[in-house]
Amino acid sequence: MRDAFPAEGTALQRYAARFGAVEINSSFHRPHRRATYERWAASVPPGFRFAAKLPKTITHGARLIDCDALLVKFADEVGGLGDRLGPILVQLPPSLALDAEVAASFFDRLAAVLPAAHACEPRHASWFTAEADALLAGHRVARVAADPARVPEAALPGGWRGLTYARWHGSPAMYRSSYDDAALAGHAGVARAEGESWTFYDNTTLGAATPNALALVDLLAP
């Protein structure tokens, strides 16, 4: 799941006893001190990892342009996770169309400042083309598989296939609906892709994320 709980103390420890990773969504909305990330990293067992969402000041405010100082600041903060840091999630606003020159420059700089795995969740139709897929793959950026999908291609992973990153938001009611057995079987199929695979449930409003995530864990068990 993403961080639907207060990522502190016993709450995070209880979560980490059942799952191997969490997506830090709160970093999208507000900065956290480096010491906070250090505390989170120290409170989970070996092997547990955190994905972290890039701040909206970069994706929605600056819209990927002239954001070097913001990237450096975030890299310093999230660096507090140390070797517990997993992929960096770049969620783009629905209004942000693909500008190949802007995107290439941004992902080059992101790789230089934050040398982690990178996943991008675009939400404008222009990002779901062969040109966009090649650009992402060339910069070793995975395109997120998401539901509800704004275009059919958005339901499937794309870009760099060394990383699979899925975000299931709930359907038909976004953030609210639970997934049935057939949908969960499909999610398991996506998660079994070659390379590193991360799956998060964002349908937290009515508490569906936890049982859906536990069901997926069972489906993926050897």
N, CA, C and O of each residue as an XYZ file, in Angstrom:
888
protein
N       0.839     -1.198      0.000
C       0.000      0.000      0.000
C       0.875      1.248      0.000
O       2.084      1.176      0.220
N       0.255      2.377     -0.247
C       0.956      3.621     -0.015
C       0.809      3.959      1.474
O       0.191      3.201      2.222
N       1.375      5.091      1.906
C       1.410      5.397      3.339
C       0.068      5.951      3.815
O      -0.064      7.146      4.082
N      -0.925      5.065      3.917
C      -2.235      5.461      4.408
C      -2.263      5.526      5.929
O      -3.238      5.995      6.516
N      -1.199      5.057      6.565
C      -1.086      5.066      8.016
C      -0.059      6.122      8.406
O       0.725      6.533      7.551
N      -0.024      6.575      9.643
C       1.062      7.430     10.097
C       2.342      6.597     10.135
O       2.456      5.663     10.929
N       3.291      6.932      9.284
C       4.497      6.102      9.151
C       5.440      6.329     10.315
O       6.562      6.803     10.138
N       4.978      5.990     11.496
C       5.740      6.207     12.713
C       5.622      4.999     13.619
O       4.592      4.326     13.640
N       6.673      4.728     14.363
C       6.652      3.778     15.466
C       5.983      2.462     15.152
O       6.255      1.842     14.124
N       5.095      2.035     16.056
C       4.518      0.705     15.968
C       3.641      0.520     14.732
O       3.527     -0.600     14.235
N       3.020      1.578     14.223
C       2.175      1.448     13.030
C       3.001      0.974     11.843
O       2.606      0.038     11.147
N       4.127      1.601     11.610
C       5.000      1.196     10.513
C       5.587     -0.183     10.781
O       5.725     -0.979      9.852
N       5.931     -0.482     12.019
C       6.492     -1.790     12.342
C       5.480     -2.900     12.096
O       5.833     -3.959     11.577
N       4.221     -2.664     12.467
C       3.174     -3.660     12.211
C       2.995     -3.877     10.712
O       2.862     -5.009     10.246
N       2.993     -2.784      9.972
C       2.863     -2.881      8.521
C       4.020     -3.679      7.930
O       3.810     -4.574      7.111
N       5.237     -3.354      8.348
C       6.430     -3.995      7.797
C       6.517     -5.472      8.152
O       7.262     -6.215      7.513
N       5.764     -5.912      9.167
C       5.739     -7.326      9.514
C       4.957     -8.145      8.491
O       5.124     -9.362      8.414
N       4.094     -7.479      7.694
C       3.261     -8.187      6.714
C       3.668     -7.907      5.272
O       3.477     -8.751      4.396
N       4.230     -6.724      5.022
C       4.556     -6.337      3.656
C       6.039     -5.980      3.543
O       6.699     -5.686      4.540
N       6.546     -6.013      2.311
C       7.960     -5.767      2.100
C       8.314     -4.371      1.647
O       9.491     -4.034      1.519
N       7.283     -3.538      1.398
C       7.560     -2.200      0.883
C       6.352     -1.306      1.111
O       5.234     -1.783      1.307
N       6.596     -0.005      1.082
C       5.526      0.973      1.149
C       5.872      2.133      0.223
O       7.045      2.437      0.006
N       4.851      2.773     -0.317
C       5.043      3.968     -1.134
C       4.798      5.197     -0.271
O       3.720      5.348      0.304
N       5.778      6.064     -0.179
C       5.629      7.307      0.575
C       4.945      8.326     -0.335
O       5.584      8.957     -1.176
N       3.652      8.472     -0.152
C       2.867      9.408     -0.948
C       2.890     10.809     -0.352
O       2.724     11.791     -1.076
N       3.093     10.914      0.956
C       3.052     12.217      1.621
C       4.164     13.145      1.142
O       4.036     14.364      1.245
N       5.266     12.576      0.615
C       6.350     13.414      0.109
C       5.919     14.221     -1.110
O       6.563     15.213     -1.453
N       4.846     13.811     -1.762
C       4.290     14.562     -2.886
C       3.688     15.880     -2.410
O       3.770     16.893     -3.105
N       3.087     15.861     -1.230
C       2.331     17.009     -0.727
C       3.156     17.962      0.134
O       2.904     19.167      0.146
N       4.135     17.427      0.848
C       4.905     18.276      1.762
C       6.286     17.656      1.991
O       6.442     16.440      1.883
N       7.283     18.480      2.306
C       8.625     17.938      2.561
C       8.699     17.279      3.931
O       7.963     17.634      4.851
N       9.598     16.321      4.044
C       9.920     15.707      5.327
C      11.402     15.949      5.608
O      12.220     15.970      4.688
N      11.731     16.128      6.850
C      13.129     16.298      7.211
C      13.903     15.010      6.945
O      13.347     13.914      7.005
N      15.183     15.157      6.652
C      16.031     13.981      6.447
C      15.974     13.067      7.676
O      15.986     11.843      7.543
N      15.912     13.663      8.866
C      15.863     12.871     10.095
C      14.606     12.008     10.152
O      14.628     10.923     10.733
N      13.512     12.478      9.558
C      12.291     11.678      9.532
C      12.486     10.433      8.684
O      12.098      9.336      9.085
N      13.086     10.602      7.512
C      13.368      9.437      6.668
C      14.332      8.482      7.378
O      14.177      7.264      7.288
N      15.313      9.024      8.075
C      16.251      8.177      8.799
C      15.530      7.364      9.871
O      15.839      6.191     10.082
N      14.573      7.989     10.540
C      13.823      7.288     11.579
C      12.971      6.175     10.977
O      12.893      5.081     11.536
N      12.336      6.449      9.844
C      11.555      5.402      9.187
C      12.447      4.225      8.796
O      12.093      3.066      9.012
N      13.597      4.536      8.223
C      14.497      3.465      7.782
C      14.955      2.600      8.948
O      15.131      1.390      8.803
N      15.148      3.228     10.104
C      15.639      2.502     11.270
C      14.569      1.653     11.939
O      14.888      0.807     12.775
N      13.296      1.867     11.583
C      12.200      1.201     12.295
C      11.658     -0.025     11.576
O      10.707     -0.647     12.051
N      12.250     -0.385     10.432
C      11.747     -1.525      9.663
C      12.799     -2.624      9.589
O      13.984     -2.351      9.779
N      12.392     -3.858      9.317
C      13.344     -4.972      9.293
C      14.231     -4.946      8.055
O      13.934     -4.235      7.094
N      15.311     -5.711      8.070
C      16.176     -5.804      6.894
C      15.394     -6.262      5.673
O      14.544     -7.147      5.770
N      15.676     -5.668      4.535
C      15.004     -6.031      3.297
C      13.792     -5.182      2.966
O      13.376     -5.137      1.809
N      13.211     -4.502      3.958
C      12.064     -3.631      3.694
C      12.547     -2.391      2.956
O      13.614     -1.856      3.257
N      11.749     -1.933      1.978
C      12.170     -0.781      1.187
C      11.012      0.194      0.997
O       9.839     -0.161      1.114
N      11.387      1.428      0.701
C      10.434      2.523      0.523
C      10.531      3.062     -0.909
O      11.621      3.389     -1.378
N       9.395      3.154     -1.596
C       9.309      3.976     -2.798
C       8.926      5.380     -2.339
O       8.232      5.535     -1.334
N       9.364      6.384     -3.054
C       9.089      7.767     -2.637
C       8.574      8.565     -3.829
O       9.129      8.507     -4.926
N       7.512      9.301     -3.588
C       6.877     10.088     -4.648
C       7.510     11.472     -4.723
O       7.645     12.166     -3.715
N       7.893     11.855     -5.926
C       8.522     13.151     -6.143
C       7.560     14.277     -5.769
O       6.364     14.161     -6.036
N       8.040     15.364     -5.160
C       7.146     16.457     -4.744
C       6.403     17.097     -5.912
O       6.923     17.193     -7.024
N       5.177     17.530     -5.636
C       4.366     18.172     -6.669
C       4.914     19.547     -7.047
O       4.546     20.088     -8.090
N       5.785     20.121     -6.216
C       6.431     21.371     -6.609
C       7.265     21.177     -7.870
O       7.485     22.125     -8.625
N       7.728     19.954     -8.098
C       8.532     19.631     -9.282
C       7.639     19.247    -10.460
O       7.824     19.739    -11.574
N       6.673     18.367    -10.206
C       5.870     17.822    -11.301
C       4.711     18.726    -11.706
O       4.419     18.869    -12.893
N       4.055     19.332    -10.731
C       2.869     20.138    -11.012
C       3.153     21.642    -10.974
O       2.525     22.412    -11.700
N       4.092     22.053    -10.133
C       4.450     23.460    -10.038
C       5.407     23.857    -11.152
O       5.055     24.640    -12.035
N       6.616     23.313    -11.107
C       7.628     23.621    -12.121
C       7.346     22.908    -13.442
O       7.834     23.332    -14.489
N       6.558     21.826    -13.402
C       6.228     21.055    -14.608
C       7.493     20.573    -15.320
O       7.599     20.621    -16.546
N       8.453     20.104    -14.504
C       9.702     19.464    -14.933
C      10.742     20.444    -15.481
O      11.777     20.014    -15.991
N      10.491     21.735    -15.385
C      11.384     22.731    -15.981
C      12.055     23.551    -14.872
O      11.406     23.977    -13.917
N      13.371     23.760    -15.023
C      14.121     24.616    -14.082
C      13.857     24.224    -12.626
O      13.559     25.075    -11.788
N      13.968     22.941    -12.341
C      13.666     22.447    -10.995
C      14.879     21.811    -10.332
O      14.736     20.971     -9.444
N      16.066     22.207    -10.758
C      17.277     21.574    -10.246
C      17.403     21.725     -8.740
O      17.720     20.758     -8.047
N      17.160     22.917     -8.226
C      17.293     23.132     -6.781
C      16.284     22.290     -6.004
O      16.596     21.774     -4.931
N      15.082     22.154     -6.544
C      14.064     21.336     -5.893
C      14.457     19.860     -5.885
O      14.223     19.158     -4.902
N      15.052     19.392     -6.977
C      15.513     18.010     -7.036
C      16.615     17.746     -6.023
O      16.610     16.726     -5.334
N      17.555     18.670     -5.939
C      18.673     18.509     -5.002
C      18.159     18.484     -3.566
O      18.617     17.680     -2.754
N      17.216     19.358     -3.256
C      16.645     19.394     -1.900
C      15.959     18.072     -1.569
O      16.168     17.516     -0.491
N      15.141     17.567     -2.493
C      14.448     16.308     -2.243
C      15.433     15.153     -2.130
O      15.262     14.273     -1.285
N      16.450     15.147     -2.962
C      17.446     14.076     -2.908
C      18.143     14.048     -1.556
O      18.413     12.974     -1.018
N      18.433     15.211     -1.011
C      19.065     15.258      0.305
C      18.130     14.716      1.381
O      18.558     13.973      2.264
N      16.856     15.087      1.307
C      15.890     14.625      2.311
C      15.707     13.114      2.248
O      15.868     12.417      3.250
N      15.370     12.616      1.066
C      15.048     11.203      0.921
C      16.290     10.325      1.048
O      16.188      9.116      1.253
N      17.453     10.940      0.925
C      18.687     10.195      1.139
C      18.797      9.629      2.536
O      19.605      8.735      2.790
N      17.975     10.154      3.457
C      17.950      9.625      4.810
C      17.499      8.174      4.874
O      17.718      7.508      5.886
N      16.875      7.672      3.815
C      16.474      6.263      3.783
C      17.649      5.332      3.535
O      17.561      4.134      3.802
N      18.742      5.873      3.029
C      19.912      5.048      2.769
C      19.605      3.917      1.808
O      18.971      4.128      0.774
N      20.058      2.705      2.149
C      19.851      1.578      1.252
C      18.427      1.034      1.302
O      18.127      0.045      0.633
N      17.550      1.653      2.077
C      16.135      1.269      2.088
C      15.344      1.988      0.988
O      14.159      1.714      0.796
N      15.992      2.902      0.273
C      15.300      3.644     -0.782
C      15.141      2.774     -2.017
O      16.109      2.225     -2.542
N      13.891      2.658     -2.471
C      13.587      1.956     -3.705
C      13.342      2.943     -4.832
O      14.066      3.934     -4.936
N      12.348      2.709     -5.682
C      12.105      3.588     -6.822
C      11.584      4.962     -6.411
O      10.959      5.130     -5.363
N      11.861      5.928     -7.266
C      11.286      7.264     -7.170
C      10.121      7.335     -8.153
O      10.283      7.055     -9.341
N       8.952      7.711     -7.651
C       7.759      7.813     -8.487
C       7.565      9.254     -8.948
O       7.538     10.180     -8.137
N       7.432      9.428    -10.257
C       7.168     10.736    -10.866
C       5.748     10.702    -11.419
O       5.517     10.167    -12.503
N       4.795     11.268    -10.679
C       3.404     11.310    -11.148
C       3.148     12.667    -11.797
O       3.311     13.706    -11.157
N       2.751     12.655    -13.059
C       2.569     13.895    -13.815
C       1.113     14.339    -13.792
O       0.214     13.503    -13.697
N       0.869     15.641    -13.876
C      -0.516     16.135    -13.922
C      -1.180     15.747    -15.229
O      -0.506     15.627    -16.252
N      -2.505     15.546    -15.214
C      -3.208     15.158    -16.438
C      -3.046     16.151    -17.584
O      -3.183     15.777    -18.749
N      -2.759     17.396    -17.270
C      -2.631     18.422    -18.305
C      -1.252     18.475    -18.942
O      -1.048     19.219    -19.901
N      -0.301     17.703    -18.429
C       1.083     17.812    -18.913
C       1.296     16.883    -20.104
O       1.473     15.675    -19.944
N       1.275     17.466    -21.295
C       1.530     16.702    -22.516
C       3.020     16.445    -22.665
O       3.847     17.148    -22.084
N       3.351     15.435    -23.448
C       4.746     15.096    -23.677
C       5.441     16.180    -24.504
O       5.011     16.507    -25.609
N       6.512     16.723    -23.953
C       7.472     17.541    -24.685
C       8.774     16.762    -24.595
O       9.405     16.728    -23.539
N       9.176     16.141    -25.681
C      10.306     15.215    -25.648
C      11.587     15.874    -25.153
O      12.357     15.258    -24.416
N      11.819     17.119    -25.550
C      13.034     17.805    -25.124
C      13.022     18.068    -23.620
O      14.024     17.836    -22.943
N      11.898     18.549    -23.093
C      11.763     18.803    -21.662
C      11.901     17.497    -20.882
O      12.616     17.434    -19.882
N      11.209     16.455    -21.348
C      11.242     15.178    -20.635
C      12.647     14.589    -20.612
O      13.097     14.112    -19.570
N      13.342     14.613    -21.738
C      14.688     14.050    -21.797
C      15.631     14.797    -20.863
O      16.422     14.182    -20.148
N      15.546     16.113    -20.871
C      16.396     16.915    -19.995
C      16.100     16.624    -18.528
O      17.015     16.504    -17.713
N      14.817     16.511    -18.199
C      14.438     16.251    -16.810
C      14.923     14.890    -16.348
O      15.517     14.781    -15.275
N      14.683     13.854    -17.130
C      15.071     12.519    -16.686
C      16.589     12.354    -16.634
O      17.102     11.585    -15.820
N      17.302     13.066    -17.490
C      18.767     13.075    -17.381
C      19.188     13.658    -16.033
O      20.045     13.101    -15.348
N      18.587     14.766    -15.666
C      18.955     15.428    -14.414
C      18.502     14.606    -13.207
O      19.222     14.519    -12.212
N      17.321     14.006    -13.289
C      16.832     13.161    -12.201
C      17.794     12.008    -11.941
O      18.088     11.691    -10.788
N      18.282     11.384    -13.001
C      19.219     10.271    -12.844
C      20.527     10.722    -12.215
O      21.140      9.982    -11.445
N      20.957     11.941    -12.544
C      22.212     12.448    -11.997
C      22.085     12.801    -10.520
O      23.002     12.560     -9.736
N      20.940     13.374    -10.144
C      20.746     13.834     -8.762
C      20.282     12.704     -7.855
O      20.690     12.625     -6.697
N      19.434     11.835     -8.379
C      18.858     10.728     -7.597
C      19.102      9.420     -8.345
O      18.223      8.955     -9.072
N      20.274      8.823     -8.181
C      20.594      7.595     -8.916
C      19.900      6.372     -8.338
O      20.543      5.460     -7.818
N      18.575      6.368     -8.439
C      17.754      5.245     -7.993
C      16.976      4.744     -9.201
O      17.134      5.274    -10.301
N      16.135      3.725     -9.009
C      15.199      3.332    -10.054
C      14.113      4.406    -10.157
O      13.757      5.034     -9.160
N      13.591      4.611    -11.366
C      12.610      5.664    -11.583
C      11.386      5.121    -12.310
O      11.503      4.350    -13.263
N      10.210      5.536    -11.843
C       8.947      5.171    -12.485
C       8.150      6.438    -12.726
O       8.140      7.345    -11.894
N       7.484      6.496    -13.868
C       6.700      7.680    -14.226
C       5.251      7.278    -14.463
O       4.965      6.320    -15.182
N       4.337      8.030    -13.841
C       2.901      7.822    -14.050
C       2.346      9.025    -14.809
O       1.834      9.962    -14.196
N       2.444      9.003    -16.146
C       1.861     10.097    -16.931
C       0.354      9.917    -17.020
O      -0.160      8.806    -16.893
N      -0.351     11.028    -17.242
C      -1.812     10.947    -17.314
C      -2.381     11.733    -18.486
O      -3.585     11.981    -18.551
N      -1.506     12.126    -19.416
C      -1.956     12.765    -20.654
C      -1.758     11.766    -21.790
O      -0.754     11.056    -21.819
N      -2.695     11.706    -22.713
C      -2.678     10.682    -23.762
C      -1.406     10.714    -24.599
O      -1.019      9.690    -25.163
N      -0.751     11.861    -24.694
C       0.436     11.974    -25.535
C       1.611     11.144    -25.031
O       2.568     10.921    -25.773
N       1.554     10.686    -23.785
C       2.633      9.875    -23.222
C       2.488      8.394    -23.558
O       3.368      7.599    -23.228
N       1.400      8.017    -24.204
C       1.144      6.600    -24.467
C       1.271      6.309    -25.957
O       0.350      5.809    -26.602
N       2.458      6.646    -26.479
C       2.782      6.432    -27.885
C       4.111      5.700    -27.965
O       4.829      5.582    -26.972
N       4.431      5.211    -29.151
C       5.719      4.532    -29.347
C       6.878      5.491    -29.069
O       7.901      5.091    -28.515
N       6.710      6.766    -29.458
C       7.764      7.755    -29.223
C       8.005      7.939    -27.725
O       9.149      7.938    -27.271
N       6.938      8.093    -26.972
C       7.066      8.286    -25.535
C       7.649      7.049    -24.865
O       8.485      7.159    -23.968
N       7.207      5.873    -25.301
C       7.704      4.633    -24.710
C       9.207      4.495    -24.948
O       9.945      4.079    -24.055
N       9.654      4.844    -26.150
C      11.076      4.762    -26.465
C      11.877      5.771    -25.649
O      12.983      5.469    -25.202
N      11.326      6.965    -25.454
C      12.020      7.979    -24.653
C      12.201      7.492    -23.220
O      13.291      7.600    -22.657
N      11.139      6.958    -22.631
C      11.223      6.466    -21.252
C      12.203      5.299    -21.156
O      13.027      5.247    -20.242
N      12.112      4.377    -22.090
C      13.012      3.227    -22.069
C      14.464      3.669    -22.204
O      15.348      3.126    -21.542
N      14.705      4.657    -23.064
C      16.066      5.145    -23.261
C      16.660      5.796    -22.032
O      17.881      5.850    -21.882
N      15.803      6.293    -21.147
C      16.265      6.912    -19.903
C      16.094      5.976    -18.701
O      16.231      6.399    -17.553
N      15.793      4.703    -18.975
C      15.626      3.690    -17.930
C      14.555      4.122    -16.915
O      14.740      4.033    -15.702
N      13.444      4.586    -17.460
C      12.294      4.991    -16.653
C      11.130      4.063    -16.982
O      10.727      3.954    -18.140
N      10.594      3.398    -15.969
C       9.429      2.540    -16.172
C       8.165      3.392    -16.228
O       8.025      4.354    -15.473
N       7.238      3.035    -17.132
C       5.939      3.693    -17.122
C       4.994      2.876    -16.253
O       4.842      1.668    -16.436
N       4.365      3.555    -15.311
C       3.497      2.905    -14.337
C       2.271      2.293    -15.012
O       1.693      2.881    -15.926
N       1.884      1.107    -14.550
C       0.587      0.539    -14.886
C      -0.410      1.035    -13.839
O      -0.159      0.901    -12.641
N      -1.528      1.600    -14.268
C      -2.462      2.222    -13.326
C      -3.904      1.891    -13.678
O      -4.247      1.668    -14.839
N      -4.725      1.865    -12.663
C      -6.162      1.696    -12.831
C      -6.864      2.613    -11.832
O      -6.465      2.660    -10.669
N      -7.916      3.354    -12.260
C      -8.493      3.403    -13.599
C      -7.518      3.972    -14.638
O      -6.747      4.888    -14.349
N      -7.568      3.419    -15.835
C      -6.671      3.815    -16.916
C      -7.317      4.898    -17.770
O      -8.442      4.739    -18.242
N      -6.597      5.998    -17.964
C      -7.142      7.109    -18.752
C      -7.192      6.761    -20.239
O      -8.070      7.236    -20.960
N      -6.264      5.942    -20.693
C      -6.292      5.357    -22.032
C      -5.983      3.879    -21.840
O      -5.379      3.522    -20.828
N      -6.369      3.003    -22.764
C      -6.160      1.570    -22.546
C      -4.722      1.198    -22.228
O      -4.475      0.318    -21.405
N      -3.762      1.870    -22.882
C      -2.353      1.540    -22.673
C      -1.897      1.810    -21.237
O      -0.921      1.217    -20.777
N      -2.593      2.698    -20.530
C      -2.176      3.067    -19.177
C      -2.357      1.927    -18.185
O      -1.773      1.960    -17.101
N      -3.142      0.935    -18.527
C      -3.363     -0.198    -17.623
C      -2.208     -1.185    -17.641
O      -2.151     -2.089    -16.807
N      -1.287     -1.020    -18.584
C      -0.166     -1.939    -18.728
C       1.151     -1.208    -18.492
O       1.254     -0.017    -18.785
N       2.159     -1.904    -17.967
C       3.465     -1.257    -17.786
C       4.112     -0.965    -19.128
O       3.848     -1.643    -20.121
N       4.960      0.050    -19.144
C       5.661      0.415    -20.367
C       7.007      1.026    -20.053
O       7.507      0.919    -18.933
N       7.592      1.669    -21.050
C       8.914      2.260    -20.842
C       9.968      1.203    -20.599
O       9.968      0.154    -21.243
N      10.870      1.479    -19.669
C      11.954      0.550    -19.344
C      11.390     -0.668    -18.632
O      10.701     -0.527    -17.621
N      11.670     -1.854    -19.141
C      11.063     -3.050    -18.592
C      11.935     -3.733    -17.538
O      11.619     -4.839    -17.100
N      13.022     -3.089    -17.129
C      13.792     -3.614    -16.003
C      13.090     -3.393    -14.677
O      13.480     -3.971    -13.663
N      12.056     -2.561    -14.675
C      11.254     -2.264    -13.487
C       9.783     -2.290    -13.872
O       9.389     -1.697    -14.876
N       8.976     -2.971    -13.081
C       7.524     -2.913    -13.218
C       6.968     -2.238    -11.973
O       7.276     -2.635    -10.849
N       6.150     -1.219    -12.183
C       5.596     -0.448    -11.068
C       4.116     -0.278    -11.338
O       3.731      0.350    -12.324
N       3.274     -0.839    -10.462
C       1.829     -0.784    -10.646
C       1.170     -0.038     -9.492
O       1.550     -0.200     -8.333
N       0.173      0.782     -9.830
C      -0.596      1.526     -8.826
C      -2.072      1.298     -9.129
O      -2.597      1.798    -10.124
N      -2.729      0.545     -8.269
C      -4.131      0.220     -8.468
C      -4.958      1.095     -7.527
O      -4.931      0.902     -6.311
N      -5.689      2.056     -8.089
C      -6.363      3.100     -7.323
C      -7.800      2.747     -6.924
O      -8.444      3.503     -6.196
N      -8.297      1.619     -7.393
C      -9.681      1.256     -7.106
C     -10.582      1.525     -8.298
O     -10.512      2.596     -8.903
N     -11.433      0.557     -8.642
C     -12.321      0.702     -9.794
C     -13.568     -0.154     -9.563
O     -13.461     -1.289     -9.099
N     -14.760      0.386     -9.887
C     -15.035      1.607    -10.660
C     -14.959      2.903     -9.858
O     -14.799      3.970    -10.451
N     -15.067      2.846     -8.545
C     -14.984      4.069     -7.743
C     -13.537      4.269     -7.297
O     -13.036      3.537     -6.443
N     -12.877      5.257     -7.877
C     -11.470      5.499     -7.588
C     -11.254      5.773     -6.105
O     -11.992      6.544     -5.491
N     -10.245      5.142     -5.544
C      -9.841      5.227     -4.135
C     -10.782      4.478     -3.184
O     -10.481      4.359     -1.996
N     -11.915      3.972     -3.685
C     -12.917      3.383     -2.802
C     -13.175      1.903     -3.080
O     -13.263      1.104     -2.148
N     -13.295      1.536     -4.349
C     -13.711      0.178     -4.699
C     -12.644     -0.854     -4.374
O     -11.448     -0.596     -4.507
N     -13.098     -2.028     -3.945
C     -12.215     -3.177     -3.777
C     -12.133     -3.933     -5.095
O     -13.055     -3.874     -5.909
N     -11.024     -4.645     -5.305
C     -10.862     -5.446     -6.517
C     -11.336     -6.874     -6.282
O     -11.101     -7.448     -5.218
N     -12.008     -7.445     -7.290
C     -12.485     -8.819     -7.169
C     -11.370     -9.794     -7.539
O     -10.263     -9.390     -7.893
N     -11.683    -11.081     -7.449
C     -10.663    -12.110     -7.666
C     -10.079    -12.044     -9.073
O      -8.878    -12.244     -9.258
N     -10.916    -11.765    -10.060
C     -10.427    -11.709    -11.439
C      -9.435    -10.567    -11.622
O      -8.401    -10.732    -12.268
N      -9.755     -9.410    -11.050
C      -8.846     -8.268    -11.155
C      -7.537     -8.554    -10.434
O      -6.463     -8.235    -10.944
N      -7.622     -9.153     -9.250
C      -6.413     -9.469     -8.491
C      -5.536    -10.463     -9.246
O      -4.310    -10.365     -9.196
N      -6.143    -11.407     -9.939
C      -5.366    -12.341    -10.748
C      -4.622    -11.597    -11.857
O      -3.480    -11.925    -12.179
N      -5.285    -10.588    -12.440
C      -4.616     -9.766    -13.443
C      -3.463     -8.974    -12.862
O      -2.415     -8.838    -13.494
N      -3.652     -8.449    -11.657
C      -2.571     -7.717    -10.993
C      -1.380     -8.634    -10.732
O      -0.227     -8.227    -10.871
N      -1.674     -9.874    -10.354
C      -0.590    -10.833    -10.117
C       0.181    -11.107    -11.404
O       1.401    -11.269    -11.381
N      -0.533    -11.159    -12.520
C       0.134    -11.356    -13.791
C       1.078    -10.223    -14.127
O       2.180    -10.456    -14.625
N       0.654     -8.988    -13.858
C       1.530     -7.829    -14.074
C       2.746     -7.907    -13.155
O       3.869     -7.634    -13.581
N       2.523     -8.278    -11.900
C       3.601     -8.309    -10.915
C       4.638     -9.382    -11.208
O       5.774     -9.278    -10.746
N       4.274    -10.406    -11.964
C       5.215    -11.488    -12.266
C       6.138    -11.163    -13.425
O       6.884    -12.036    -13.867
N       6.116     -9.956    -13.925
C       6.984     -9.575    -15.030
C       8.455     -9.758    -14.659
O       8.815     -9.706    -13.483
N       9.283     -9.969    -15.645
C      10.717    -10.093    -15.402
C      11.263     -8.777    -14.860
O      10.737     -7.706    -15.162
N      12.317     -8.866    -14.060
C      12.912     -7.675    -13.473
C      12.275     -7.356    -12.134
O      11.475     -8.132    -11.610
N      12.635     -6.214    -11.592
C      12.125     -5.793    -10.290
C      10.663     -5.368    -10.417
O      10.295     -4.688    -11.375
N       9.827     -5.768     -9.450
C       8.399     -5.498     -9.550
C       7.874     -4.923     -8.240
O       8.142     -5.452     -7.161
N       7.117     -3.824     -8.351
C       6.502     -3.154     -7.206
C       5.025     -2.952     -7.500
O       4.660     -2.516     -8.592
N       4.171     -3.268     -6.526
C       2.729     -3.079     -6.672
C       2.180     -2.386     -5.431
O       2.496     -2.768     -4.304
N       1.351     -1.360     -5.651
C       0.738     -0.639     -4.537
C      -0.758     -0.468     -4.782
O      -1.202     -0.238     -5.907
N      -1.520     -0.586     -3.701
C      -2.960     -0.337     -3.737
C      -3.252      0.998     -3.070
O      -2.801      1.280     -1.960
N      -4.024      1.811     -3.788
C      -4.338      3.168     -3.346
C      -5.825      3.313     -3.014
O      -6.305      4.427     -2.803
N      -6.555      2.199     -2.968
C      -8.000      2.234     -2.673
C      -8.198      2.151     -1.156
O      -8.729      1.174     -0.627
N      -7.753      3.206     -0.485
C      -7.671      3.208      0.979
C      -8.891      3.819      1.674
O      -9.056      3.645      2.882
N      -9.745      4.528      0.936
C     -10.815      5.302      1.578
C     -11.728      4.437      2.441
O     -12.091      4.828      3.551
N     -12.093      3.280      1.941
C     -12.976      2.376      2.678
C     -12.222      1.142      3.189
O     -12.837      0.150      3.578
N     -10.889      1.214      3.183
C     -10.094      0.131      3.752
C      -9.879     -1.064      2.851
O      -9.520     -2.137      3.337
N     -10.088     -0.913      1.543
C      -9.939     -2.052      0.634
C      -8.482     -2.392      0.340
O      -8.185     -3.515     -0.066
N      -7.571     -1.448      0.536
C      -6.185     -1.663      0.139
C      -5.541     -2.832      0.893
O      -4.836     -3.641      0.289
N      -5.775     -2.925      2.194
C      -5.120     -3.968      2.969
C      -5.535     -5.364      2.538
O      -4.657     -6.177      2.248
N      -6.843     -5.699      2.477
C      -7.193     -7.045      2.017
C      -6.782     -7.321      0.579
O      -6.418     -8.451      0.254
N      -6.832     -6.319     -0.288
C      -6.373     -6.531     -1.670
C      -4.885     -6.830     -1.704
O      -4.454     -7.729     -2.425
N      -4.092     -6.091     -0.935
C      -2.643     -6.327     -0.921
C      -2.317     -7.683     -0.328
O      -1.436     -8.379     -0.833
N      -3.004     -8.073      0.728
C      -2.767     -9.383      1.331
C      -3.149    -10.506      0.357
O      -2.466    -11.528      0.281
N      -4.228    -10.310     -0.375
C      -4.637    -11.308     -1.362
C      -3.584    -11.445     -2.467
O      -3.295    -12.548     -2.931
N      -3.017    -10.309     -2.876
C      -1.976    -10.358     -3.910
C      -0.739    -11.083     -3.388
O      -0.130    -11.867     -4.116
N      -0.369    -10.832     -2.154
C       0.765    -11.537     -1.561
C       0.537    -13.045     -1.611
O       1.452    -13.799     -1.943
N      -0.667    -13.485     -1.286
C      -0.981    -14.914     -1.331
C      -0.886    -15.459     -2.760
O      -0.378    -16.558     -2.983
N      -1.375    -14.682     -3.712
C      -1.321    -15.135     -5.107
C       0.102    -15.264     -5.616
O       0.387    -16.121     -6.453
N       0.990    -14.430     -5.126
C       2.377    -14.434     -5.590
C       3.278    -15.360     -4.773
O       4.454    -15.530     -5.094
N       2.732    -15.948     -3.735
C       3.532    -16.837     -2.891
C       3.984    -18.049     -3.700
O       3.228    -18.544     -4.537
N       5.209    -18.538     -3.465
C       5.679    -19.741     -4.199
C       4.756    -20.927     -3.960
O       4.993    -22.011     -4.491
